[in-house]
Amino acid sequence: MSHAPQIKIPATYMRGGTSKGVFLSLNDLPKACQVPGPARDAMLLRIIGSPDPYGQQIDGMGGATSSTSKTVILAKSEQGDHDVDYLFGQVAINKAFVDWSGNCGNLTAAVGAFAISKGLVDVDRIPENGICVVRIWQKNISKTIIAHVPITNGEVQETGDFELDGVTFPAAEVVVEFMDPADGEGSMFPTGNLVDDLEVPGIGTFKATMINAGIPTIFVNAADIGYKGTELQKDINSDADALARFETMRAYGAVKMGLISNISEAVARQHTPKIAFVAPATAYDSSSGKAISDSDIDVCVRALSMGKLHHAMMGTASVAIATAAAVPGTLVNLAAGGVDRDSVTFGHPSGTLRVGAAAEQVNGEWTAKKAVMSRSARVIMEGWARIPGDTF
């Protein structure tokens, strides 16, 4: 019985923010995988090691969490006034499924560095020393993102003293600007309301703010669902019943937001929307043991990604948090004190994060011009990913 030998695909394993993923150049992919479709999805699933009924992704590059089961495909931009086209694929762990419905804000921090190092940014835009402004076209959501990448002696500077809660070691700071961050088309508040009653049969009816900014997100009050807003992963992810309730709430919220037409479709749209819960600033100990004082933060937020409580905070959800906090009357704004603000510092399981955002009403509709946050990124390993030649 003959077996197809493995093939090699140039790949770079990078950390961006509090996530890790496999970065690929479009032109380096096998021809069948250079276009969207089953072949591309099969390739990415095999690189990451999914579907894995054991939930460990031992036979791939994935790390068995939503933060580490990620893929990025980059190409020189086809959009005017942009440098690179960025396509993100969230790979399911135990299912044969790649979700293309949204962006990854954390990995966005690594896109600029990869683009520079792979020659996707014109050399005349790269200073010998200083900051390279990389103009990113986010293809999943058709939005512009600007990454400010530090350059030393003509090369990307990865080392530095910028510290990011949720990441053990310091690195160089990368400032990321999400331009016009409302995700997709239509209103930033798709129901037309800042707060809705979200009816979830068999579970209850909850006040909810549903927003399209950064990534579609459903916010509910922690107290309304029996939590304090200071929970860590172990408090949520070990409770199968709680996770099932969150997923049911997320599905009904997705229908109310117009993202799906029936709750049964939520299983094929795991990446979006996110569901999160908020609470007033409260002291707690982070997952590293670091003490977070209520004076350190404006609000507590916990968010789930791919069915589990995130260990820190998704970058795109951070945009949603900041944008919602800037709109008076949302649950996030009320939990953060109900005051006008153009930035918010929120507490998450690994610590704190400050994100800036400004919102305004235009012809009766709320809109946001941009959201800004600082992340860091670095190359962990580069070379080739190998997969069996009969994968696709």
Wavefront OBJ file of the C-alpha trace (Angstrom):
o trace
v 0.000 0.000 0.000
v 1.555 3.270 -1.111
v 1.364 6.514 0.826
v 1.815 10.057 -0.429
v 4.969 11.711 0.937
v 4.741 14.908 2.946
v 4.935 18.283 1.247
v 6.645 21.393 2.624
v 4.959 24.774 2.856
v 6.959 27.869 3.939
v 5.524 29.032 7.250
v 6.281 31.292 10.200
v 5.004 30.695 13.725
v 4.347 34.042 15.403
v 2.954 35.478 18.580
v 0.777 38.527 18.187
v -0.635 40.068 21.353
v -1.958 37.212 23.495
v -2.405 34.813 20.565
v -0.171 32.585 18.437
v -0.681 31.439 14.877
v 0.821 30.070 11.694
v 1.564 32.828 9.149
v 1.654 31.971 5.458
v 2.351 33.938 2.277
v -0.362 33.432 -0.337
v 2.155 32.926 -3.150
v 3.945 30.195 -1.183
v 0.838 28.017 -0.934
v 0.145 25.072 -3.248
v -1.799 26.292 -6.285
v -5.028 24.608 -5.186
v -4.815 26.437 -1.844
v -4.216 29.913 -3.232
v -7.962 30.386 -3.639
v -10.727 29.984 -1.035
v -12.292 26.547 -0.880
v -12.075 22.984 0.474
v -8.401 22.518 -0.471
v -7.299 25.615 1.465
v -9.383 24.655 4.495
v -8.052 21.088 4.450
v -4.464 22.388 4.304
v -4.957 24.703 7.285
v -6.753 22.038 9.319
v -3.858 19.614 8.758
v -1.204 22.237 9.571
v -2.923 23.070 12.860
v -3.804 19.445 13.682
v -7.594 19.455 13.433
v -10.071 17.921 13.766
v -8.756 16.285 16.925
v -11.299 14.308 18.982
v -8.771 14.309 21.814
v -8.830 18.118 21.812
v -5.042 18.413 21.992
v -3.869 19.087 18.395
v -0.811 16.915 19.094
v -0.295 16.200 15.385
v -0.146 19.846 14.315
v 0.931 23.369 15.170
v -2.166 24.254 17.185
v -2.021 24.688 20.937
v -5.498 23.303 21.734
v -6.978 26.684 22.690
v -8.860 29.312 20.734
v -5.844 31.621 21.181
v -3.448 29.186 19.530
v -5.571 27.505 16.846
v -5.142 30.311 14.337
v -3.897 30.819 10.794
v -3.038 33.902 8.741
v -2.606 34.252 4.968
v -0.937 37.436 3.712
v -0.342 38.881 0.260
v 0.717 42.167 -1.277
v -2.415 44.268 -1.208
v -4.735 44.570 -4.171
v -6.328 47.611 -2.492
v -5.122 51.106 -3.275
v -3.179 52.873 -0.494
v -2.640 49.600 1.374
v 0.468 47.472 1.760
v -0.811 44.020 2.656
v -4.004 41.972 2.454
v -4.624 40.074 5.697
v -6.906 37.026 5.815
v -7.547 35.273 9.127
v -8.771 31.712 9.623
v -9.889 30.502 13.064
v -9.433 26.728 13.059
v -11.829 24.644 15.132
v -10.110 22.182 17.449
v -12.366 19.136 17.394
v -14.274 19.844 14.185
v -13.239 19.953 10.516
v -14.047 23.622 10.236
v -12.241 26.886 9.500
v -14.195 30.017 10.454
v -13.543 32.986 8.135
v -16.258 35.223 9.604
v -14.095 37.677 11.565
v -10.711 39.178 12.328
v -8.138 38.380 15.028
v -7.087 41.646 16.636
v -4.217 40.119 18.577
v -2.536 38.547 15.546
v -3.000 41.852 13.732
v -0.033 43.076 15.793
v 2.181 40.550 13.987
v 0.886 41.219 10.475
v 2.998 44.331 9.928
v 6.218 42.659 11.043
v 5.614 39.634 8.817
v 4.710 41.836 5.857
v 7.911 43.852 6.220
v 10.154 40.812 6.600
v 8.587 39.045 3.607
v 8.918 41.984 1.234
v 5.221 42.809 1.088
v 5.889 46.433 2.081
v 7.690 48.660 -0.427
v 11.241 49.340 0.731
v 10.829 53.096 0.346
v 8.200 52.978 3.114
v 10.575 51.350 5.601
v 12.816 53.737 7.546
v 16.336 52.785 8.565
v 15.385 53.619 12.132
v 12.015 54.675 13.488
v 8.450 53.530 12.900
v 7.148 51.859 9.753
v 3.459 52.567 9.180
v 1.980 49.424 7.635
v -1.416 49.837 5.970
v -3.335 46.588 6.343
v -6.473 45.592 4.476
v -8.379 43.129 6.668
v -10.112 40.928 4.081
v -12.469 39.079 6.428
v -14.301 42.278 7.367
v -13.130 44.671 4.617
v -11.583 47.188 7.005
v -8.362 49.189 7.225
v -5.956 48.640 10.112
v -2.780 50.643 10.659
v 0.163 49.003 12.453
v 3.065 51.103 13.725
v 6.038 48.734 13.635
v 9.376 49.745 15.219
v 12.416 49.458 12.920
v 16.072 49.334 13.967
v 18.868 49.269 11.389
v 16.376 48.569 8.623
v 14.855 45.512 10.282
v 11.805 44.873 12.440
v 12.610 45.358 16.113
v 10.955 42.614 18.161
v 12.680 42.984 21.515
v 11.860 45.737 23.980
v 10.504 46.527 27.413
v 6.782 46.804 26.630
v 4.824 44.524 28.941
v 1.434 43.068 28.059
v -0.676 41.237 30.633
v -1.212 37.682 29.424
v 2.271 37.513 27.846
v 5.168 36.406 30.043
v 8.066 38.276 28.452
v 8.391 41.932 27.376
v 8.852 42.902 23.729
v 8.719 45.915 21.428
v 5.492 47.918 21.466
v 3.333 47.858 18.334
v 0.541 50.444 18.231
v -2.467 49.221 16.251
v -5.239 51.480 14.938
v -8.533 49.919 13.861
v -10.073 52.397 11.433
v -13.866 52.680 11.213
v -14.075 49.605 13.439
v -17.790 48.849 13.046
v -17.659 45.272 11.757
v -19.419 44.569 8.489
v -22.177 46.641 6.944
v -25.088 48.419 8.580
v -25.496 49.900 12.021
v -22.928 49.617 14.777
v -25.894 48.586 16.920
v -27.716 46.211 14.563
v -30.935 46.045 16.584
v -31.141 49.833 16.701
v -30.928 49.766 20.505
v -28.104 50.339 22.958
v -29.663 47.772 25.296
v -32.031 44.952 24.334
v -33.912 42.241 26.153
v -32.296 39.033 24.938
v -34.763 36.191 25.366
v -33.122 32.784 25.598
v -35.712 29.997 25.855
v -35.124 27.685 28.776
v -32.521 29.997 30.308
v -34.044 33.437 30.794
v -34.270 36.980 29.494
v -31.246 39.232 29.925
v -30.334 42.839 29.294
v -27.786 42.856 26.475
v -25.750 45.330 24.439
v -25.072 43.948 20.973
v -22.461 45.820 18.987
v -20.580 45.471 15.707
v -17.207 47.050 16.450
v -13.944 45.186 16.066
v -15.962 41.979 16.097
v -19.686 41.378 16.679
v -20.061 41.072 20.446
v -22.894 40.443 22.894
v -22.414 42.019 26.332
v -24.516 41.004 29.348
v -24.278 41.963 33.010
v -22.282 39.514 35.113
v -24.733 39.799 38.017
v -27.658 38.862 35.778
v -26.095 35.488 34.973
v -24.780 34.713 38.440
v -21.192 35.914 38.149
v -19.026 38.656 39.667
v -17.008 39.589 36.585
v -13.761 38.586 38.302
v -13.829 34.929 37.245
v -10.780 33.141 35.835
v -10.687 30.360 33.260
v -10.910 27.595 35.842
v -14.126 29.050 37.185
v -15.913 28.844 33.851
v -14.215 26.325 31.607
v -14.590 23.450 34.068
v -18.366 23.930 34.117
v -19.860 22.194 31.074
v -23.372 23.380 31.900
v -22.225 26.998 32.086
v -20.437 26.737 28.739
v -23.558 25.258 27.164
v -25.658 28.148 28.514
v -23.211 30.697 27.129
v -23.297 29.024 23.722
v -27.099 29.024 23.696
v -27.141 32.715 24.644
v -24.588 33.426 21.927
v -26.704 31.623 19.320
v -29.879 33.543 20.164
v -27.894 36.784 20.240
v -26.474 36.017 16.786
v -30.003 35.666 15.432
v -31.087 38.928 17.059
v -28.044 40.675 15.532
v -28.978 39.376 12.094
v -25.769 37.373 11.717
v -27.635 34.080 11.277
v -31.252 33.282 10.563
v -31.613 30.269 12.847
v -29.827 29.202 16.026
v -28.799 25.942 14.338
v -26.438 27.965 12.131
v -24.353 29.054 15.141
v -22.401 25.790 15.107
v -20.908 26.794 11.745
v -20.152 30.319 12.963
v -18.083 29.733 16.078
v -15.762 32.734 15.772
v -18.509 35.357 15.704
v -20.267 36.800 17.546
v -18.413 36.791 20.852
v -20.251 36.772 24.145
v -18.920 38.674 27.163
v -20.060 39.736 30.615
v -19.294 42.976 32.429
v -19.247 44.235 35.997
v -18.181 47.393 37.830
v -14.484 47.661 38.711
v -13.729 45.101 41.421
v -10.430 43.959 42.929
v -9.252 40.446 42.101
v -6.120 38.350 41.634
v -5.261 37.650 37.994
v -4.331 34.199 36.695
v -0.641 34.951 37.325
v -1.369 35.951 40.929
v -0.972 39.653 40.197
v -3.271 41.742 42.380
v -5.621 43.971 40.383
v -7.069 46.843 42.410
v -10.443 48.355 41.629
v -8.586 51.647 41.209
v -6.469 50.099 38.410
v -9.445 49.594 36.127
v -12.700 51.162 34.980
v -14.636 47.943 34.457
v -14.300 44.147 34.628
v -14.896 42.178 31.431
v -14.757 38.472 30.711
v -15.258 37.093 27.197
v -15.632 33.682 25.637
v -13.966 32.597 22.407
v -14.734 29.379 20.529
v -16.807 28.143 23.447
v -14.333 28.780 26.271
v -13.472 31.705 28.546
v -10.480 33.508 27.022
v -7.299 33.591 29.095
v -6.938 37.347 28.519
v -8.945 39.318 25.945
v -9.319 39.030 22.191
v -7.968 42.106 20.432
v -11.128 42.567 18.399
v -13.291 42.196 21.503
v -11.110 44.867 23.123
v -12.188 47.189 20.312
v -15.812 46.289 20.996
v -15.310 46.990 24.721
v -13.712 50.382 24.128
v -16.297 51.424 21.550
v -19.234 50.349 23.717
v -17.685 52.125 26.721
v -17.593 55.338 24.675
v -21.345 55.234 24.009
v -23.434 56.493 26.963
v -26.096 54.019 28.015
v -24.566 50.727 26.887
v -24.053 48.038 29.518
v -20.284 48.469 29.196
v -20.517 52.235 29.668
v -22.848 51.859 32.649
v -20.619 49.236 34.294
v -17.671 51.598 33.749
v -19.416 54.366 35.682
v -21.769 55.773 33.047
v -19.486 58.708 32.220
v -18.277 60.118 28.898
v -14.934 58.617 27.929
v -12.567 58.236 25.000
v -10.623 55.351 26.518
v -11.221 52.549 28.973
v -8.983 50.338 31.107
v -10.620 47.004 31.720
v -9.718 44.042 33.871
v -9.497 40.609 32.223
v -8.381 37.213 33.599
v -4.673 37.904 32.962
v -4.583 41.537 34.084
v -5.536 44.871 32.532
v -5.621 46.565 29.144
v -6.205 50.168 28.103
v -7.903 50.817 24.763
v -8.823 54.162 23.244
v -11.963 54.750 21.193
v -14.165 57.682 20.327
v -17.784 57.393 19.245
v -20.194 59.970 17.904
v -23.711 60.184 16.525
v -24.062 60.976 12.828
v -27.623 61.405 11.536
v -28.892 59.567 14.584
v -26.567 56.591 14.111
v -23.645 55.841 16.418
v -20.317 55.454 14.679
v -16.672 55.135 15.687
v -13.769 56.564 13.709
v -11.079 54.322 15.147
v -9.918 52.368 18.156
v -6.299 52.246 19.300
v -4.368 49.782 21.444
v -0.800 48.701 22.071
v 0.286 45.093 21.570
v 3.548 43.315 20.839
v 4.638 40.555 18.480
v 7.572 38.377 17.608
v 8.642 35.468 15.425
v 8.854 32.232 17.415
v 9.924 29.892 14.609
v 10.203 29.950 10.841
v 10.790 27.322 8.205
v 8.322 24.848 6.676
v 5.112 23.279 7.796
v 4.810 19.703 6.581
v 1.573 17.932 5.755
v 0.789 14.675 3.943
v 0.650 15.183 0.185
v -2.850 13.713 -0.047
v -4.332 16.202 2.437
v -6.275 18.002 -0.307
l 1 2 3 4 5 6 7 8 9 10 11 12 13 14 15 16 17 18 19 20 21 22 23 24 25 26 27 28 29 30 31 32 33 34 35 36 37 38 39 40 41 42 43 44 45 46 47 48 49 50 51 52 53 54 55 56 57 58 59 60 61 62 63 64 65 66 67 68 69 70 71 72 73 74 75 76 77 78 79 80 81 82 83 84 85 86 87 88 89 90 91 92 93 94 95 96 97 98 99 100 101 102 103 104 105 106 107 108 109 110 111 112 113 114 115 116 117 118 119 120 121 122 123 124 125 126 127 128 129 130 131 132 133 134 135 136 137 138 139 140 141 142 143 144 145 146 147 148 149 150 151 152 153 154 155 156 157 158 159 160 161 162 163 164 165 166 167 168 169 170 171 172 173 174 175 176 177 178 179 180 181 182 183 184 185 186 187 188 189 190 191 192 193 194 195 196 197 198 199 200 201 202 203 204 205 206 207 208 209 210 211 212 213 214 215 216 217 218 219 220 221 222 223 224 225 226 227 228 229 230 231 232 233 234 235 236 237 238 239 240 241 242 243 244 245 246 247 248 249 250 251 252 253 254 255 256 257 258 259 260 261 262 263 264 265 266 267 268 269 270 271 272 273 274 275 276 277 278 279 280 281 282 283 284 285 286 287 288 289 290 291 292 293 294 295 296 297 298 299 300 301 302 303 304 305 306 307 308 309 310 311 312 313 314 315 316 317 318 319 320 321 322 323 324 325 326 327 328 329 330 331 332 333 334 335 336 337 338 339 340 341 342 343 344 345 346 347 348 349 350 351 352 353 354 355 356 357 358 359 360 361 362 363 364 365 366 367 368 369 370 371 372 373 374 375 376 377 378 379 380 381 382 383 384 385 386 387 388 389 390 391 392
